[in-house]
Amino acid sequence: MAKGHDKFQFSVNGALHGTGDKVLDGSQIREIAGLEPASDFVLIQIEGGLARSISIEEQVKFASGEIAVFLSFTSDRTYNFTVNERGWEWGSPTILAADIYRYGEIDEELELILDSAGDAVIPSDGEVALDGAGVERIRSREPKMVTIKVNGRPRTVEKRPHSYREIAAIAYNNVLHDNSSEQAHFGRSGLNMLAYDPSHEDGALYLFDVSGRQSAHAQLLSDIPRLVSESGDVIGVADFYAGIYNSTPAHSEDIHQAIMENPDLQVITPAGGERRSANAIAVGDMLKLKQQKSFFPFFTSQEREQQK
């Protein structure tokens, strides 16, 4: 604990301590902080946006009027990694994203990226494992995607200005489902409800309820790859939404699920990876037909050209 006559101060795990000595070694700092035996603890100094270990013999110089900051870990080893190409050391096999932001003096408006995971975004409430093979490399950058709320529901979109039509496409027909007791539609329940021909198709009353959503599933499985095929075998999710906004009663969650379940489709992220979850589909993604296709009744743009 720091005393009034102590000229120099430092904190360990948030607890304030003091000393009259301008220089202490790692063992003395541990002793003052009650970390004994000293060899049982890793001591990390936080300074200038860096975290580095202080060995038992290493000397630390203190400055009058400044509080040196240390963290301690019950451990016999340190873990090395980099943050924005600067070397860090840590005393635990994991580090919280919150600690990287705090001790790295990183603006919380930026997002953290893990290089070893293909530029995967580290959730702000997540953590990074440091005990794997190799040295983890963490970077901060301007976020490419942001979460907004439309009709009270979170939606992930590209970080850029969006037009009213794009926002409407994001909101989609979910508002009709939220008011299902007051809505009804007769005809097709897939992507192109306006194309219903009573002389060739059996129509049905779509009530925007659970049974209606279930009836739309089969049509969505064939309608979506057909639309992607007609768009040249690839289409941006934003363009996909904008093109069907006024032409379908289907719920966006059902459309996303049909996309993920369809064996002929892939959802490609802006970084080039592939989406695995329907909930993760974002406006900045691309819908793409796979080269190896199943037996859904549609032709790719290349196959249509060959038939001409």
C-alpha positions in Angstrom: 0.0 0.0 0.0 1.3 3.4 -0.9 2.2 5.8 2.0 2.1 9.6 1.9 5.9 9.9 2.2 6.5 7.5 -0.7 8.1 9.3 -3.6 7.3 6.8 -6.2 4.1 4.8 -6.8 3.1 1.8 -8.8 0.0 -0.5 -9.0 -0.2 -4.2 -9.3 -3.6 -5.6 -10.4 -5.1 -2.2 -9.5 -3.7 -2.1 -5.9 -1.6 1.0 -5.3 1.9 0.6 -3.7 4.7 3.0 -3.0 8.5 3.1 -2.5 11.2 5.6 -1.8 13.5 3.9 -4.2 13.7 5.2 -7.8 14.8 1.7 -9.0 13.5 -1.7 -8.0 14.0 -5.1 -9.5 11.3 -7.5 -10.4 11.7 -9.5 -7.2 11.3 -6.4 -5.0 8.2 -5.3 -6.8 6.7 -8.7 -6.3 7.6 -8.7 -2.7 6.1 -5.3 -2.0 2.9 -6.4 -3.8 2.8 -9.6 -1.7 3.6 -11.9 -4.6 5.7 -14.5 -2.9 7.5 -16.7 -3.7 8.4 -14.3 -6.6 9.2 -17.2 -9.0 5.5 -18.3 -8.9 4.3 -15.1 -10.6 4.7 -13.5 -14.0 4.8 -9.7 -13.8 3.7 -7.7 -16.8 4.3 -4.0 -17.1 1.8 -1.9 -19.1 3.4 1.1 -20.7 3.0 3.0 -23.9 0.4 0.7 -25.3 2.6 -2.4 -24.7 2.5 -5.3 -22.3 5.9 -6.8 -21.5 7.2 -9.2 -18.8 9.5 -8.1 -16.0 11.9 -10.8 -14.9 12.9 -11.3 -11.2 16.3 -9.6 -11.9 15.2 -6.9 -14.3 15.3 -3.4 -12.9 12.5 -0.9 -13.3 13.0 2.9 -13.0 10.1 4.9 -11.6 9.3 8.5 -12.3 8.0 11.0 -9.7 4.4 11.9 -10.2 3.7 8.9 -12.4 2.1 5.6 -11.5 3.7 2.5 -13.1 1.2 -0.1 -13.9 1.7 -3.9 -13.5 -0.4 -7.0 -13.8 0.5 -10.3 -12.1 -0.4 -13.9 -13.1 0.2 -17.1 -11.2 2.2 -18.8 -13.9 5.7 -20.0 -14.7 5.7 -18.9 -18.4 4.8 -16.0 -20.7 2.9 -16.0 -24.0 4.2 -13.9 -26.9 2.0 -12.3 -29.6 1.8 -9.0 -31.5 -0.7 -6.2 -31.5 -0.3 -3.9 -34.6 3.1 -5.4 -35.2 4.4 -4.6 -31.7 5.5 -7.4 -29.5 3.4 -8.2 -26.4 3.9 -10.7 -23.5 1.2 -12.1 -21.3 1.0 -14.3 -18.3 -2.2 -16.2 -19.3 -3.0 -18.6 -22.2 -5.9 -16.3 -23.2 -6.3 -12.6 -23.3 -9.6 -10.7 -23.4 -10.3 -8.4 -26.3 -11.3 -5.8 -23.7 -7.7 -6.0 -22.3 -6.2 -5.5 -25.8 -8.3 -2.4 -26.3 -7.5 -1.0 -22.8 -3.8 -1.7 -22.5 -3.1 -1.3 -26.2 -4.7 2.2 -26.1 -6.9 1.2 -29.1 -9.9 3.2 -30.1 -13.0 1.1 -29.3 -14.5 2.2 -32.6 -12.0 0.0 -34.4 -12.3 -3.7 -34.7 -9.6 -6.3 -33.8 -8.6 -8.8 -36.5 -6.8 -12.1 -35.9 -4.4 -12.8 -38.8 -4.0 -16.5 -38.2 -7.7 -17.0 -38.6 -8.0 -15.5 -42.0 -8.6 -11.9 -40.8 -11.4 -13.1 -38.5 -13.0 -10.3 -36.5 -12.5 -10.7 -32.7 -15.7 -9.9 -30.9 -15.4 -7.0 -28.5 -16.5 -9.3 -25.7 -14.4 -12.2 -27.0 -10.9 -13.5 -26.2 -7.9 -14.8 -28.1 -6.1 -18.1 -27.3 -2.3 -17.6 -27.1 -1.2 -21.1 -26.5 -1.5 -22.4 -30.0 1.3 -23.1 -32.5 3.1 -20.0 -33.7 2.7 -16.4 -32.7 -0.7 -14.8 -32.9 -0.9 -11.6 -34.8 -3.6 -9.1 -33.9 -4.4 -5.9 -35.8 -6.9 -3.1 -35.4 -8.7 -1.6 -38.4 -11.7 0.4 -39.3 -14.7 -1.9 -39.2 -16.0 -3.1 -42.6 -19.3 -4.3 -41.1 -21.5 -2.6 -38.4 -24.7 -3.7 -36.7 -27.8 -1.5 -37.0 -31.3 -2.0 -35.7 -34.2 -2.0 -38.2 -37.7 -2.4 -36.9 -36.1 -3.2 -33.6 -34.1 -6.1 -34.9 -30.2 -6.1 -35.3 -28.9 -6.3 -38.9 -25.3 -6.5 -39.9 -24.4 -4.2 -42.9 -21.3 -2.7 -44.6 -20.0 0.4 -42.9 -20.9 2.9 -45.6 -23.8 5.3 -46.4 -26.9 3.3 -47.2 -29.8 4.5 -49.3 -33.4 4.4 -48.2 -34.1 1.5 -50.6 -31.2 -0.4 -49.1 -32.5 0.1 -45.6 -35.9 -0.9 -46.8 -34.4 -4.1 -48.3 -32.6 -4.8 -45.0 -35.9 -4.3 -43.1 -37.5 -6.5 -45.8 -41.0 -7.9 -45.4 -40.4 -8.9 -41.7 -42.7 -6.0 -40.8 -45.6 -7.9 -42.5 -44.8 -11.0 -40.4 -44.7 -8.8 -37.2 -48.3 -7.8 -38.0 -49.3 -11.2 -39.4 -52.9 -11.1 -38.0 -53.6 -8.2 -40.4 -51.9 -9.4 -43.5 -52.7 -12.0 -46.2 -51.4 -12.9 -49.7 -52.8 -15.3 -52.3 -50.5 -16.9 -54.8 -46.8 -17.9 -54.8 -44.9 -17.7 -51.5 -41.4 -17.8 -53.0 -39.4 -14.9 -54.4 -41.8 -13.9 -57.2 -45.3 -13.7 -55.9 -46.4 -11.4 -58.7 -45.6 -14.1 -61.3 -48.5 -16.4 -60.1 -50.6 -17.7 -62.9 -53.8 -19.3 -61.8 -54.1 -21.2 -65.1 -50.9 -23.0 -64.5 -50.2 -23.0 -60.8 -52.1 -23.9 -57.6 -52.2 -20.8 -55.4 -52.4 -20.7 -51.6 -53.4 -18.2 -49.0 -50.2 -17.0 -47.4 -51.0 -15.6 -43.9 -47.5 -14.5 -42.8 -47.7 -17.1 -39.9 -45.7 -20.2 -39.1 -47.6 -22.4 -41.5 -47.1 -19.8 -44.3 -43.4 -19.6 -43.7 -43.2 -23.4 -43.8 -45.0 -23.5 -47.2 -42.6 -21.0 -48.6 -39.5 -23.1 -47.9 -39.7 -25.4 -50.9 -40.3 -22.6 -53.3 -37.4 -20.6 -51.9 -35.0 -23.5 -52.3 -35.6 -23.5 -56.1 -36.4 -19.7 -56.6 -33.2 -18.4 -55.0 -30.6 -20.3 -57.1 -32.7 -19.6 -60.2 -32.5 -15.9 -59.5 -28.7 -16.1 -58.8 -28.3 -18.0 -62.1 -30.2 -15.3 -64.0 -27.9 -12.7 -62.5 -24.8 -14.4 -63.9 -24.3 -17.0 -61.2 -23.3 -14.4 -58.6 -25.0 -11.5 -57.0 -24.4 -9.2 -54.0 -26.7 -9.7 -51.1 -27.6 -6.0 -51.2 -28.6 -6.3 -54.9 -30.4 -9.5 -54.2 -32.6 -7.9 -51.5 -33.2 -4.8 -53.6 -34.3 -6.9 -56.5 -36.9 -9.0 -54.6 -38.1 -6.4 -52.0 -41.4 -5.8 -53.6 -41.8 -9.3 -55.1 -42.1 -11.8 -52.2 -43.9 -12.2 -48.9 -41.2 -14.4 -47.4 -39.5 -13.6 -44.2 -35.8 -12.7 -44.4 -34.9 -15.4 -41.8 -36.6 -18.0 -44.0 -34.7 -16.7 -47.1 -31.4 -16.9 -45.2 -32.1 -20.4 -44.0 -33.1 -21.5 -47.5 -29.8 -20.1 -48.8 -27.7 -22.0 -46.3 -29.7 -25.2 -46.8 -29.5 -25.1 -50.6 -26.7 -27.4 -51.9 -26.1 -25.2 -54.9 -25.3 -22.0 -53.2 -22.4 -20.4 -51.3 -22.4 -17.2 -49.3 -19.0 -15.5 -49.7 -17.8 -12.8 -47.2 -16.1 -9.6 -48.2 -12.8 -11.2 -47.1 -13.3 -14.2 -49.4 -14.4 -16.7 -46.7 -17.6 -18.7 -46.7 -20.5 -18.2 -44.3 -21.7 -21.2 -42.3 -24.6 -19.6 -40.4 -27.8 -18.2 -41.7 -27.8 -15.6 -39.0 -24.4 -14.3 -40.1 -25.4 -13.4 -43.7 -24.7 -9.7 -44.2 -25.5 -7.1 -46.9 -21.8 -7.0 -48.0 -21.8 -10.7 -48.8 -22.1 -12.3 -52.2 -24.4 -15.2 -53.3 -22.7 -17.6 -55.7 -23.7 -20.8 -57.4 -21.4 -23.7 -56.8 -19.7 -25.3 -59.9 -20.8 -28.8 -58.8 -24.6 -28.5 -58.8 -27.4 -30.8 -57.6 -30.6 -31.6 -59.5 -32.6 -28.4 -58.9 -34.4 -27.5 -62.1 -32.5 -24.4 -63.3 -29.6 -23.6 -65.6 -26.5 -21.5 -64.9 -25.8 -18.5 -67.2 -23.0 -20.5 -68.9 -25.3 -23.5 -69.6 -28.0 -21.2 -71.0 -25.4 -19.7 -73.4 -24.4 -23.2 -74.5 -28.0 -24.0 -75.3 -28.4 -21.0 -77.6 
